[in-house]
Amino acid sequence: MWRSAFTSQYDLQVPFVSAGMGFLAMPELVAAVSNAGGLGLLGVAPAPPPVMYDLLRRVRALTDRPFGVDLIVETTAMGPCTTEEHIDICIAERVPVVVFFWHPPPRAWFEKLRQAETRVWMTVGSPEKAREAVAMGMDAVIAQGVEAGGHNRSATGNLALVPAVVDAAAPTPVVAAGGIADGRGVAAALALGAAAVCVGTRLVASREAFAHEEYKRRLVAASVGDLASTPIFGPEWPDQPMRVLRNRVVREWEGRAVGTPRGPEARGVVGRTLLFGQAYEMPKFSAMLPTPDASGDFEEMCLAAGDSAGLVKDVRPAGEIVREMMDEARRIIAKRLPSLIATPNEGTL
């Protein structure tokens, strides 16, 4: 068990948070991470309030440990991703932590959650956004570096971003996200001043992640050079930057600017899936991630992943992943880091 102000405040055994990945971080993954001593985040994405309610009930049936939900503040082609009804359900269900992504929430939502004693976090990609989050009263901020998979507006790597956000947010705790897939990444993030880490890509390759087996296979096979940032995926949420695995459609459109006109080749259907229980045809450039319900051409699909994909070597139970990463980090901190400090009689490196 790790002991820190952060783990004590959130009743955690390890300073580990799973990313609230839309469509992928479903109750089974959330519960597995929480049961392993971390904080699982439910990826609500654009789920309607009744669907979110059912997901929360499923999480409660699988764990009695702390968990949270990740809510996107944005209006997409499907309408508002988060509404006041989502907030009211979180309050009624006494969700311990709510994380807001992309934009800050309306002040009224924030105040309602805080009055209900829900802890509220914000994901940020710069020190400036961290200061805004702290000024609003956020309980913690997630510093999302450019290495992170999926929708990502950061322009800075975590080696520079995390300490800058730690300084900007102090004394508010900072959770580091992006490029962390093993204990070395955990130890590095903690050394940079983070109170905890947020892990996404490594957990896509877990048994509990609600991702298609072909998606997981491609993730495991990827090398560090197989990632790209692109705004091509939509039309559900058009022209937004995403970090993804390179496949045919990414290579064909790589380097094209936001808003590049698309001709007849941009039409058609690349796959089919279920979206909140309803059949959904995935159009060309669909941002829908392939879940087990998906079928179609994976060379045309959006395969969100971060730079840490090159460190992912297998698909394993999420609980094992959490424990292995944290055990490795503990060994590095306890044994390797102290050995780098020479005493006066030992000389210098």
C-alpha positions in Angstrom: 0.0 0.0 0.0 1.2 3.5 -0.9 0.7 6.2 1.7 0.4 9.8 0.6 -1.9 12.8 1.1 -3.6 11.9 -2.2 -4.2 8.2 -1.5 -5.5 9.1 2.0 -7.8 11.8 0.7 -9.4 9.4 -1.9 -9.1 6.2 0.1 -6.9 4.5 -2.4 -4.2 1.9 -2.0 -2.1 3.2 -5.0 -1.9 6.6 -6.7 -3.3 5.2 -9.9 -6.3 6.5 -11.9 -7.6 4.9 -15.1 -8.5 7.2 -17.9 -12.2 7.7 -18.5 -12.0 6.6 -22.1 -15.3 7.0 -24.0 -16.9 3.7 -25.1 -13.9 1.7 -23.7 -13.9 2.4 -20.0 -17.0 0.6 -19.1 -18.1 -0.8 -15.6 -15.9 -3.9 -15.8 -12.7 -1.9 -16.3 -13.7 0.7 -13.8 -14.4 -1.9 -11.1 -11.2 -3.8 -11.9 -9.0 -0.8 -11.4 -10.8 0.3 -8.2 -10.7 -3.2 -6.8 -6.9 -3.2 -7.4 -6.7 -0.1 -5.2 -6.7 2.6 -7.8 -9.5 5.0 -8.9 -11.4 3.7 -11.9 -13.1 6.4 -14.1 -16.2 5.6 -16.1 -16.1 6.9 -19.7 -19.5 8.3 -20.1 -18.8 10.0 -23.4 -22.1 11.2 -25.1 -24.2 8.5 -23.3 -27.7 9.8 -22.5 -28.5 10.2 -18.8 -30.5 7.0 -18.5 -27.6 5.0 -20.0 -25.2 6.6 -17.6 -27.5 5.7 -14.7 -27.4 2.1 -15.7 -23.7 2.2 -16.1 -23.3 3.6 -12.6 -25.5 0.9 -11.2 -23.3 -1.8 -12.9 -20.2 -0.2 -11.4 -21.8 -0.3 -7.9 -22.6 -4.0 -8.4 -19.0 -4.8 -9.2 -17.1 -2.8 -6.6 -17.6 -1.0 -3.2 -14.3 1.0 -3.8 -14.1 4.6 -4.8 -14.5 5.4 -8.5 -15.4 8.4 -10.7 -16.9 9.5 -14.0 -15.5 11.4 -16.8 -17.8 14.0 -18.4 -17.1 15.8 -21.7 -18.2 19.4 -21.8 -18.9 20.0 -25.5 -21.7 20.0 -28.0 -21.1 17.6 -30.8 -23.2 16.4 -33.8 -25.0 14.2 -31.3 -25.9 17.2 -29.1 -24.5 18.1 -25.7 -22.3 15.4 -24.3 -23.1 16.4 -20.7 -26.4 18.0 -19.4 -27.6 19.0 -16.0 -29.4 15.7 -15.8 -26.0 13.9 -15.9 -24.9 16.1 -13.0 -28.1 15.4 -11.0 -27.6 11.6 -11.5 -24.0 11.8 -10.3 -25.3 13.6 -7.2 -28.1 11.3 -6.6 -25.8 8.3 -7.0 -23.2 9.9 -4.7 -20.4 9.5 -7.3 -17.2 10.2 -5.4 -15.3 12.0 -8.2 -16.4 13.8 -11.3 -13.8 14.7 -13.9 -14.6 17.3 -16.6 -12.9 17.1 -20.0 -12.4 19.5 -22.9 -14.1 22.6 -21.3 -14.7 23.7 -17.8 -18.2 23.0 -16.5 -20.8 25.8 -15.9 -20.3 27.3 -12.5 -23.8 26.0 -11.5 -22.8 22.4 -12.1 -19.6 22.8 -10.2 -21.4 24.3 -7.2 -24.0 21.6 -7.2 -21.4 18.9 -7.1 -19.3 20.5 -4.4 -22.4 21.1 -2.2 -23.1 17.4 -2.6 -19.5 16.7 -1.4 -18.5 15.3 -4.7 -14.8 16.0 -5.5 -14.4 17.7 -8.9 -11.4 17.5 -11.2 -10.5 19.1 -14.5 -8.3 17.8 -17.3 -5.9 20.5 -18.6 -3.2 20.7 -21.2 -1.3 23.8 -20.1 -0.3 25.7 -17.0 -2.7 28.5 -18.0 -5.7 26.1 -18.0 -4.5 24.6 -14.7 -4.6 28.1 -13.1 -8.1 28.6 -14.4 -9.2 25.2 -13.0 -7.7 26.0 -9.6 -9.3 29.5 -9.6 -12.6 27.8 -10.1 -12.0 25.6 -7.1 -11.2 22.2 -8.6 -10.0 19.6 -6.1 -7.4 18.2 -8.6 -6.2 18.6 -12.1 -5.2 16.0 -14.6 -2.2 17.3 -16.7 -2.7 15.7 -20.1 0.5 15.7 -22.1 0.8 15.6 -25.9 1.6 11.9 -25.5 -1.9 11.0 -24.4 -4.2 9.1 -26.7 -7.6 10.1 -28.1 -8.8 13.7 -28.1 -5.9 15.9 -27.0 -5.2 19.6 -27.4 -1.9 19.7 -25.5 1.2 20.9 -27.3 3.7 19.9 -24.6 5.2 16.7 -23.4 4.8 15.6 -19.9 8.5 16.0 -19.0 7.9 19.8 -19.2 4.1 19.9 -18.7 3.8 18.1 -15.4 6.2 20.2 -13.4 4.9 23.4 -15.0 1.3 22.4 -14.0 2.4 21.3 -10.6 3.9 24.8 -10.0 0.8 26.5 -11.5 -1.7 24.5 -9.5 0.1 24.3 -6.2 -1.1 23.2 -3.7 -3.8 21.5 -5.7 -2.8 17.9 -6.5 -1.9 17.1 -10.1 -2.4 13.7 -11.8 -0.1 13.1 -14.8 -1.6 11.6 -18.0 0.0 10.6 -21.2 2.7 8.1 -22.2 2.6 6.1 -18.9 2.4 2.4 -19.4 4.9 0.9 -16.9 6.5 1.5 -13.5 9.2 3.6 -15.1 6.6 6.1 -16.3 4.9 6.0 -12.9 8.2 6.7 -11.1 9.1 9.5 -13.5 5.7 11.2 -13.1 5.9 11.1 -9.3 9.4 12.5 -9.5 8.1 15.4 -11.5 5.7 16.3 -8.7 2.5 14.5 -9.7 0.4 13.1 -6.9 -0.8 10.2 -9.1 -0.8 8.9 -12.6 -3.7 8.5 -15.1 -3.3 5.5 -17.5 -5.3 4.9 -20.6 -3.6 3.2 -23.5 -2.1 0.4 -21.4 -5.5 -0.4 -20.1 -7.1 -0.5 -23.6 -5.0 -3.7 -23.8 -6.7 -5.2 -20.8 -9.2 -8.0 -20.7 -11.9 -5.8 -19.2 -11.6 -2.9 -21.7 -14.6 -2.7 -23.9 -12.5 -2.7 -27.0 -12.6 -5.0 -30.1 -10.0 -7.8 -30.1 -8.6 -6.5 -33.4 -8.2 -3.1 -31.8 -6.3 -4.6 -28.9 -4.2 -6.8 -31.3 -3.1 -3.7 -33.3 -2.3 -1.9 -30.1 0.0 -4.7 -28.8 1.7 -4.9 -32.3 2.3 -1.1 -32.5 5.8 0.4 -32.1 6.6 3.9 -30.8 6.6 5.2 -34.4 3.1 4.0 -35.2 1.2 7.0 -33.6 0.0 10.1 -35.2 -2.0 13.2 -34.3 -4.8 14.0 -36.7 -8.0 16.1 -36.9 -9.6 13.9 -39.6 -12.0 11.9 -37.4 -15.7 12.9 -37.2 -18.3 13.8 -38.2 -19.7 13.0 -34.8 -17.2 15.5 -33.3 -15.4 17.1 -36.4 -12.0 18.7 -36.8 -10.8 17.9 -33.3 -7.2 16.7 -32.8 -6.8 13.0 -31.8 -3.8 10.8 -31.1 -4.3 7.5 -32.9 -2.7 4.4 -34.3 -1.6 4.8 -37.9 -3.7 2.8 -40.4 -4.5 3.3 -44.0 -6.9 6.2 -43.5 -4.5 8.1 -41.2 -1.6 7.7 -43.6 -3.7 8.8 -46.6 -4.8 12.0 -44.9 -1.8 12.7 -42.7 -0.7 16.3 -42.8 -3.9 17.8 -44.1 -5.1 20.8 -42.2 -8.3 21.2 -40.2 -11.2 22.0 -42.5 -9.6 20.4 -45.6 -12.4 19.9 -48.2 -13.4 16.3 -48.6 -14.6 15.0 -51.9 -16.5 11.9 -52.9 -13.8 9.6 -51.4 -15.0 10.8 -47.9 -18.4 9.2 -48.3 -19.6 5.8 -47.5 -19.8 3.5 -44.5 -16.7 1.9 -43.0 -18.3 -0.3 -40.4 -21.3 -1.0 -38.1 -21.7 -1.1 -34.4 -24.1 -0.6 -31.5 -24.3 2.8 -29.9 -26.2 2.7 -26.6 -28.0 -0.4 -27.8 -29.0 1.0 -31.2 -27.6 -0.1 -34.6 -25.2 2.6 -35.9 -23.5 2.8 -39.3 -20.0 4.2 -38.9 -19.4 6.8 -41.7 -16.1 7.4 -43.3 -13.9 9.2 -40.7 -16.1 8.1 -37.9 -14.7 8.9 -34.4 -16.4 5.9 -32.9 -13.9 3.6 -31.4 -14.3 -0.1 -32.3 -15.9 -1.9 -29.4 -16.7 -5.7 -29.4 -20.0 -4.8 -31.2 -18.1 -3.3 -34.2 -17.5 -4.9 -37.6 -16.0 -3.5 -40.8 -12.7 -2.2 -42.2 -10.3 -1.5 -39.3 -7.9 0.2 -41.8 -10.6 3.0 -41.9 -11.5 3.1 -38.2 -10.4 5.5 -35.5 -8.0 3.6 -33.2 -7.2 6.0 -30.4 -3.9 5.4 -28.6 -1.1 7.3 -26.9 2.6 7.2 -27.4 2.9 4.5 -24.7 1.5 2.0 -27.3 5.0 1.0 -28.1 5.4 -0.2 -24.5 2.3 -2.4 -24.5 3.3 -6.0 -25.1 0.2 -8.1 -24.1 -3.4 -8.1 -23.1 -3.8 -8.9 -19.4 -6.3 -8.4 -16.6 -6.5 -4.8 -15.5 -5.9 -5.6 -11.9 -2.6 -7.3 -12.8 -1.6 -4.3 -14.9 -2.2 -1.9 -12.0 -0.3 -4.1 -9.5 2.7 -4.7 -11.8 3.1 -1.0 -12.7 2.9 0.1 -9.1 5.2 -2.6 -7.9 7.8 -1.7 -10.5 7.5 1.9 -9.6 8.1 1.2 -5.9 11.2 -0.8 -6.7 12.6 2.0 -8.9 11.9 4.6 -6.3 13.3 2.5 -3.4 16.4 1.0 -5.1 17.3 2.7 -8.3 16.8 6.4 -7.6 18.8 6.5 -4.4 21.7 4.7 -6.1 22.0 7.7 -8.5 23.0 10.0 -5.7 26.8 9.7 -4.9 28.2 10.4 -1.5 31.3 12.6 -1.2 33.4 9.4 -0.9 31.9 7.8 -3.9 32.7 10.3 -6.6 30.2 11.6 -9.2 28.5 10.1 -12.1 
